[in-house]
Every structure is written in C-alpha cells, then in structure tokens.
Amino acid sequence: GNATWPLQRLTSVAVPRRRGGFVLARPDGLYLADAPGEPGARFAHPGAEAPDNRYNDGKCDAQGRLWIATLDPTGKRGQGRLYRVDPDGRSTGVDGGFTVANGLAFSPDGRTLYFAESAQRTILAYDVDARGNAKGRRTFATFPEGVKPDGIAVDAGGGIWVALWDGWRIERLSAEGRVTRSIL
C-alpha cells in the first residue's frame, strides 16, 4: 500500500532498499532510513570534501551500487562530482567538474552509464565494467541553447528518455543518440 514518509530536511534522492526502507541523500550524507519519520543512520558521505555541495540525483545499478551526483546550490561552475557508493558504504569518485549534475541511467546490459550535465546541455556516457569502474567519458548527446537535459531513464530496448528543462518535452533517443520520439 501507500505510505507517507515525512522528511524533516532537504532530501534530494530516495532509493528503495531490497530489504525495505530507503537510502536518503541529504546535504550532509547518505542515510539508511528503515521507518517513516526516522532520521536513519548515516552510512556514507562521499561528497564530504566539498561541504557546500549537495546531492542532486542518483540511481542504483543492478549490483546495488548507488551512483550519485553533487552540485553547488549557488550555481558555482565546475564544483559538482559524480560518485559510486558500494553497498558497504565505500565510495569512489568517478568524475568531476560539473555545474548541474543531474539524471543518471544505465543501458539494459548495465555496461553504459548515461549522465545529464544540464548546465552544459549534454548527456555524457561512460563505459562501466563488472567491478563498477567507469571509463571512456564521451558526449552522447547535446541540446540547443536554452534546452537542458534533466531526468533520464532507459527503456528495455535501450532507448534513452530525457526530460528537457525549458524544452517543454520529453524525448526518446536511440542508443546512437538520435531523437526517435518527442512528446510535447
């Protein structure tokens, strides 16, 4: 059934856990929350080296690793980072230099990570190996001035769906980066 989880503080990401509860991303770290209203215990804070940043978006891969991005809430350019957090709480910095680090999604086989950098109007792609190492950063798609990729998802056929901030639409891109559908 539906449950209400009152959140007393800014929470930018809530990822369901296999055994119940959620991983919550708050400005000062990632927390395990097992019941509504409980603050939970902090289990990781990969972005601690940049205390002015906050977590913005995140997604788990099929192995249960949380990939999460940060940004500077005042809009300072290049301050955002992308991290991988393993189920035991160990974290690894993946990449940095982002301004508005946003949506994340994985290809159906889990070997490609798509990542929206809204300020640069791009979706980046990385090759991800079985151990969770991301390499081969490349620009997957770019968008015209004034149109910013935000949230993204991948369908079973490998199509990348992107919500376009100030673009007033959702687009589906092929695995090659071509627009195959636009929903206004």
SULTA-V557483 format. One record per backbone hydrogen bond with DSSP energy under -0.5 kcal/mol. CO is the residue of the C=O (numbers start at 1). NH is the residue of the N-H. Records with the same first field share a line. If there is no record, write none. Layout:
# SULTA-V557483
CO = NH  NH
This chain:
# SULTA-V557483
4 = 6
6 = 8  37
13 = 25
14 = 16
15 = 23
17 = 20
21 = 17
22 = 24  33
23 = 15
24 = 26  31
25 = 12  13
26 = 29
29 = 26
30 = 43  44
31 = 24  33
32 = 34  41
33 = 22
35 = 38
41 = 32
44 = 30
45 = 48
47 = 50
50 = 53
52 = 73
54 = 71
57 = 69
59 = 67
61 = 64
65 = 61  67
66 = 68  85
67 = 59
68 = 83
69 = 56  57
71 = 54  73
72 = 75
76 = 79
80 = 97  98
81 = 70
82 = 94  95
83 = 68
84 = 86  92
85 = 66
86 = 89
90 = 86
92 = 84
95 = 82
98 = 80
99 = 72
100 = 118
103 = 116
105 = 114
107 = 110
111 = 128
112 = 107  114
113 = 126
114 = 105
115 = 124
116 = 102  118
117 = 120  122
118 = 121
121 = 143
122 = 117
123 = 140  141
124 = 115
125 = 138
126 = 113
127 = 135
129 = 132
133 = 129  135
135 = 127
138 = 125  140
141 = 123
144 = 147
146 = 148
148 = 165
150 = 103
151 = 163
153 = 161
155 = 158
159 = 155  161
160 = 173
161 = 153
162 = 164  171
163 = 150  165
164 = 167  168  169
165 = 148
169 = 164
170 = 183
171 = 162  173
172 = 180  181
173 = 160
174 = 177
178 = 174
181 = 172
182 = 184
183 = 170
